[in-house]
Amino acid sequence: MIDTLLSVTNLTGQEFIILVVIVLMAGVVRGFSGFACGLLFAVPTTMGVLIGQRLFTETLAPYYRPFCLILLISLALVGLVRTQIA
């Protein structure tokens, strides 16, 4: 299983161990609820990384920048609106 995780994440063994230690330390520092929340978000994050590796190809590269800029500006505007309403 570790070999599969290493091949999917493109991490070396040492990098993977450091990542695991950081995640476990974050769970200890924030308590179990924070650790459980991190595990909950680990699944969609992993799926996003795997889907992103498949979809982001060189042929679609010209569309990445406009899409990301529009997404970033939209999220910023939503944040500004929320701060004005709250």
N, C-alpha and C positions, 0 to 999 in steps of 0.2 A: 504494500500500500504506500509506503514511504517513497519507493521508486516512482510510482505513478504520480504522486504529488510533486516530486522533484521535476519530473519531465513536463508536467502540465504548467508549473509555475516558472520553469527555466531557472530555478535556484540551485546553487551548489548545496552540498550537505551542510556546510558551516552556516551559510546564509539562512537555510531553513531552520536550523537549531536556534539561531539568533532571533528569528521571527517568532518561533514558538515560545521562547523565553520572554520576549516582549509581551506577547499576548497573555501568557500566564501571569506575568507581573502586573499587567493592567487589571486582570481579574482580581488579584490579591489587593491591589490598591483601592479599586473602586468597590470592592465587595462582590458578593455572588450575583446580585441583581445586575450590576454592570457587566460582569462576565457573561451572564446568560444573555444579556442584550447584545453583546458582541458576537456571541455564537449565533444568535438569531439573524444578525445582519451579515454573517459570514457566508451563508448560503446564497442570498441574492447577489452578493459581491462576487463570489466565485462564478456564479452563472453569468454575470455580466462580463467578467474577464474572458471566460470561454467563448461566449457569443461574440465578443469584440474581436477576439483573435480570428474568428472565422469570417466576420463581415468586413473588417477594415483591411482592405486590400489596396494595392497600388492603383488599380483602375478607378477606385472611388476617392482617391486622395484629393482631387480638386474640390470635392463637395464637403470635406471634413471641416475646413476653416469656416466657410459661411454658416454651416449648421451649428458649429460650436459657438460662433459669435452670436448668432441669433438666440441660441439657448442661454448663453451667459447674460445677454442683455435682458431677455425675458425674465430670468430668475432674479436679476437685480431689480427690475421694475416691480415685480411681485413683492420683493422684500421692502422696497420703498413704500409701496402702497400699504403693506401690512403695518409698517411703523407709523404711518400717518393715521391709520384707522385705530390702532391700539392706544 
